[in-house]
Amino acid sequence: MSEEQEPWQWPEEIWRGKVNRVRAGDTLKPAAWPGGARCAVALSFDVDHDSNELRDGGTSIGALSRGQYGNRQGIPRIMKVLRDHDVKASFYVPAVIAMLYPDEARMFVAEGNEVGIHGWIHERNSVLPPADERDLQMRSCDTLEKITGARPVGIRTPSWDFSDSTLEITRDMGLVYDSSLMADVDCHKLLLDGEDTGVVELPVEWIRDDAVYFNMNRFSALRPYTPPEAVFDIFMREFNAAYDEGGIFQLTMHPHVIGYRSRIWILDEVIRHAKTKGDVWFATHAEIVDWVKQNA
């Protein structure tokens, strides 16, 4: 019935049901972070590479080459910064990308970083039939485990998209956490139709994502409009507030976006600035979720 009505015609049980399908539950904010740290820093990279073009059936050689840049130049630059500062991060890798670049995916895990689920081919999971979404999410997990030797415990959905089935699938798979939603800045429980799923959310936000400031599409009006200095300022203000609140500074980046010579300094300076505080814990998303589950 609701699909045939305008939203303003929906009876209360319809709009309440849509709102309450997936909802943020109790906040999981610990009194302290490991070692007495005041703030947790969760750096993450969505390793999309060629999948941004492939997911919609695109075969543009130019677009695919930009994706390949993420592997050839973006990841080496990112890894140098992480190694220089001796910090770990979480890498969310579509299964197709792990198959295209298996040595890269194995390297993430071998160096102590986390690899999480990021779809099969960066598909738009919210438009898939539920059975297809379930199959792809499960196959993605199995593929990442086969390639890296480590079974993922968390998921970041492609494009941070959610269907009515996504959380149910994540729960049924026994995954520990999701990092795709934006209801909070602190970790929290995820509710499905009002019931605790046991899945923890580590929230993201578009303002803490490099792609919204730097992406472009030559066939549309989408053009970069924010200079790197302004992006750095936004990220720093987000970190400073997280530090003042004793919370989490979560940041999402993309190798084919942040991994350019005029931008990679942002990552380097973010880490340097955070380290000047002296009491900051750099950790993978999985490590942070494990801590809050035990200490919040």
For each residue, the residues with C-beta under 8 A, 3 or more apart:
1: 4 5 14
2: 5 10 14 18
3:
4: 1
5: 1 2 9 10 14
6: 9 10
7: 10 15
8:
9: 5 6
10: 2 5 6 7 14 15
11: 14 15
12: 15 16
13: 16 17
14: 1 2 5 10 11 17 18
15: 7 10 11 12 18 19
16: 12 13 19 20
17: 13 14 20 21
18: 2 14 15 21
19: 15 16 23
20: 16 17 23 191 193 194
21: 17 18 164 192 193
22: 162 166 167 181 190 191 192
23: 19 20 183 190 191 194
24: 181 183 184 188 189 190 191 201
25: 188 189 190 191 196
26: 188 189
27: 184 186 187 188 296
28: 186 187 188 189 200 292 293 296
29: 186 187 246 247 292 296
30: 33 291 292 295 296
31: 295
32: 36 37 295
33: 30 36 37 38 39 40 246 281 291
34: 37 281 283 291
35: 279 281
36: 32 33 279
37: 32 33 34 40 279 280 281
38: 33 243 246 277 279 280
39: 33 239 242 243 246 247 248 249 274 277 279 280 281
40: 33 37 247 248 249 280 281 282 283 288 291
41: 87 239 248 249 251 271 274 280 281 282 283
42: 90 202 248 249 250 251 283 284 285 288
43: 82 87 89 90 251 253 267 271 282
44: 89 90 91 92 156 179 250 251 252 253 285
45: 78 89 90 91 92 252 253 254 255 258
46: 92 118 156 252 253 254
47: 70 75 91 92 93 94 97 104 118 254 255
48: 51 52 67 70 94 97 118 122 254 255 256
49: 52 67 68 70 71 94 97 100 101 255 256
50: 53 54 64 67 68 96 97 100
51: 48 54 55 67 94 96 97 119 121 122
52: 48 49 55 63 67 122 256
53: 50 56 58 59 60 63 64 67
54: 50 51 57 58 64 96 121 122
55: 51 52 58 121 122 123 124 158
56: 53
57: 54
58: 53 54 55 63
59: 53 64
60: 53 63 64
61: 64 65
62: 65 66
63: 52 53 58 60 66 67
64: 50 53 54 59 60 61 67 68
65: 61 62 68 69
66: 62 63 69 70 256
67: 48 49 50 51 52 53 63 64 70 71 256
68: 49 50 64 65 71 72
69: 65 66 72 73 74 255 256 259
70: 47 48 49 66 67 73 74 75 254 255 256 259
71: 49 67 68 74 75 100 101 104 255
72: 68 69 75 76
73: 69 70 76 77 259 260
74: 69 70 71 77 78 254 255 256 257 258 259 260
75: 47 70 71 72 78 79 104 255 259
76: 72 73 79 80
77: 73 74 80 81 259 261 264
78: 45 74 75 81 82 253 255 258 259 264 267
79: 75 76 82 83 107 111
80: 76 77 83 84
81: 77 78 84 85 264 267 268 271
82: 43 78 79 85 86 87 88 89 113
83: 79 80 86 111
84: 80 81 268
85: 81 82 268 271 272 275
86: 82 83
87: 41 43 82 271 282
88: 82 111 112 113 114 282 283 284 287
89: 43 44 45 82 113 114 284
90: 42 43 44 45 113 114 115 116 154 179 284 285 286
91: 44 45 47 105 108 113 114 115 116
92: 44 45 46 47 115 116 117 118 155 156 179
93: 47 97 98 105 108 115 116 118 144
94: 47 48 49 51 97 98 118 119 120 121 122 140 158
95: 98 99 119 120 121 139 140 143 144
96: 50 51 54 99 100 120 121 122
97: 47 48 49 50 51 93 94 100 101 105
98: 93 94 95 101 102 104 105 115 143 144 147 148
99: 95 96 102 143 147
100: 49 50 71 96 97
101: 49 71 97 98 104 105
102: 98 99 105 106 147
103: 106 107
104: 47 71 75 98 101 107 108
105: 91 93 97 98 101 102 108 109 115 144 147 148
106: 102 103 109 110 147 148 149
107: 79 103 104 110 111
108: 91 93 104 105 111 113 114 115 148
109: 105 106 112 113 114 115 148 149 150
110: 106 107
111: 79 83 88 107 108
112: 88 109
113: 82 88 89 90 91 108 109 284
114: 88 89 90 91 108 109 154 284 285 286 287
115: 90 91 92 93 98 105 108 109 144 148 150 152
116: 90 91 92 93 152 153 154 155 156 179 285 286
117: 92 137 140 141 144 152 154 155 156 175
118: 46 47 48 92 93 94 122 140 155 156 157 158
119: 51 94 95 122 123 125 136 137 140 157 158
120: 94 95 96 123 136 137 139 140
121: 51 54 55 94 95 96
122: 48 51 52 54 55 94 96 118 119 158 159
123: 55 119 120 128 136 158
124: 55 127 128 158 159 161
125: 119 128 133 136 137 157 158 161 162 163 166
126: 161 162 163 166
127: 124 163
128: 123 124 125 132 133 136 163
129: 132 133
130: 133 134 163 164 165
131: 134 135
132: 128 129 135 136
133: 125 128 129 130 136 137 163 165 166 169
134: 130 131 137 138 165 169 172
135: 131 132 138 139
136: 119 120 123 125 128 132 133 139 140
137: 117 119 120 125 133 134 140 141 155 166 169 170 173
138: 134 135 141 142 169 173
139: 95 120 135 136 142 143
140: 94 95 117 118 119 120 136 137 143 144
141: 117 137 138 144 145 151 152 173 175
142: 138 139 145 146
143: 95 98 99 139 140 146 147
144: 93 95 98 105 115 117 140 141 147 148 150 151 152
145: 141 142 148 149 150 151 152
146: 142 143
147: 98 99 102 105 106 143 144
148: 98 105 106 108 109 115 144 145
149: 106 109 145
150: 109 115 144 145
151: 141 144 145
152: 115 116 117 141 144 145 155 175
153: 116 175 176 177 286
154: 90 114 116 117 175 176 177 178 179 202 285 286 289
155: 92 116 117 118 137 152 170 175 177 178 179 180
156: 44 46 92 116 117 118 160 178 179 180 204
157: 118 119 125 160 161 162 166 178 180
158: 55 94 118 119 122 123 124 125 161
159: 122 124
160: 156 157 180 181 182 204
161: 124 125 126 157 158 166 180
162: 22 125 126 157 166 167 180 181
163: 125 126 127 128 130 133 166
164: 21 130 168
165: 130 133 134 168 169
166: 22 125 126 133 137 157 161 162 163 169 170
167: 22 162 170 171 178 190 192 197 199
168: 164 165 171 172 192
169: 133 134 137 138 165 166 172 173
170: 137 155 166 167 173 175 178 197 199
171: 167 168 174 175 192 197 198 199
172: 134 168 169
173: 137 138 141 169 170
174: 171
175: 117 141 152 153 154 155 170 171 178 199
176: 153 154 199 200 286 289 290 293
177: 153 154 155 187 199 200 201 202 285 286 289
178: 154 155 156 157 167 170 175 181 190 199 200 201 202
179: 44 90 92 116 154 155 156 201 202 203 204 250 285
180: 155 156 157 160 161 162 204
181: 22 24 160 162 178 190 201 203 204
182: 160 203 204 205 206
183: 23 24 188 201 203
184: 24 27 187 188 201 203
185: 203 205 242 245 247 248 250
186: 27 28 29 203 247 248
187: 27 28 29 177 184 200 201 202 203 248 288 289 292 296
188: 24 25 26 27 28 183 184 200 201 203
189: 24 25 26 28 196 197 199 200 201
190: 22 23 24 25 167 178 181 196 197 199 200 201
191: 20 22 23 24 25 194 195 196 197
192: 21 22 167 168 171 195 197
193: 20 21
194: 20 23 191
195: 191 192
196: 25 189 190 191
197: 167 170 171 189 190 191 192
198: 171
199: 167 170 171 175 176 177 178 189 190
200: 28 176 177 178 187 188 189 190 289 292 293
201: 24 177 178 179 181 183 184 187 188 189 190
202: 42 154 177 178 179 187 248 250 285 288 289
203: 179 181 182 183 184 185 186 187 188 250
204: 156 160 179 180 181 182 208 209 250 252
205: 182 185 208 209 250
206: 182 209 212
207: 212 234 238
208: 204 205 235 238 250 251 252
209: 204 205 206 212 251 252 253
210: 213 214 231 252 253 254 257 258 263 266
211: 214 215 252 254 257
212: 206 207 209 215
213: 210 224 225 226 230 231 234
214: 210 211 224 226 231 257 258 263
215: 211 212 222 224 257
216: 222 223 224
217: 220 222
218:
219:
220: 217
221:
222: 215 216 217
223: 216
224: 213 214 215 216
225: 213
226: 213 214 230 231
227: 230 231
228: 231 232 262 263 265 266
229: 232 233
230: 213 226 227 233 234
231: 210 213 214 226 227 228 234 235 263 266
232: 228 229 235 236 266 269 270
233: 229 230 236 237
234: 207 213 230 231 237 238
235: 208 231 232 238 239 251 266 270
236: 232 233 239 240 270 273
237: 233 234 240 241
238: 207 208 234 235 241 242 249 251
239: 39 41 235 236 242 243 249 270 273 274
240: 236 237 243 244
241: 237 238 244 245
242: 39 185 238 239 245 247 248 249
243: 38 39 239 240 246 249 274 277 280
244: 240 241
245: 185 241 242
246: 29 33 38 39 243
247: 29 39 40 185 186 242
248: 39 40 41 42 185 186 187 202 242 288
249: 39 40 41 42 238 239 242 243 274
250: 42 44 179 185 202 203 204 205 208 285
251: 41 42 43 44 208 209 235 238 270
252: 44 45 46 204 208 209 210 211
253: 43 44 45 46 78 209 210 257 258 267
254: 45 46 47 48 70 74 210 211 257 258 259
255: 45 47 48 49 69 70 71 74 75 78 258 259
256: 48 49 52 66 67 69 70 74 259
257: 74 210 211 214 215 253 254 260 263
258: 45 74 78 210 214 253 254 255 263 264 266 267
259: 69 70 73 74 75 77 78 254 255 256 263 264
260: 73 74 257 263 264
261: 77 264
262: 228 265
263: 210 214 228 231 257 258 259 260 266
264: 77 78 81 258 259 260 261 267 268
265: 228 262 268 269
266: 210 228 231 232 235 258 263 269 270
267: 43 78 81 253 258 264 270 271
268: 81 84 85 264 265 271 272
269: 232 265 266 272 273
270: 232 235 236 239 251 266 267 273 274
271: 41 43 81 85 87 267 268 274 275 282
272: 85 268 269 275 276
273: 236 239 269 270 276
274: 39 41 239 243 249 270 271 277 280 282
275: 85 271 272 278 280
276: 272 273
277: 38 39 243 274 280
278: 275
279: 35 36 37 38 39
280: 37 38 39 40 41 243 274 275 277
281: 33 34 35 37 39 40 41
282: 40 41 43 87 88 271 274
283: 34 40 41 42 88 287 288 291
284: 42 88 89 90 113 114 287 288
285: 42 44 90 114 116 154 177 179 202 250 288 289
286: 90 114 116 153 154 176 177 289 290
287: 88 114 283 284 290 291
288: 40 42 187 202 248 283 284 285 291 292
289: 154 176 177 187 200 202 285 286 292 293
290: 176 286 287 293 294
291: 30 33 34 40 283 287 288 294 295
292: 28 29 30 187 200 288 289 295 296
293: 28 176 200 289 290 296
294: 290 291
295: 30 31 32 291 292
296: 27 28 29 30 187 292 293
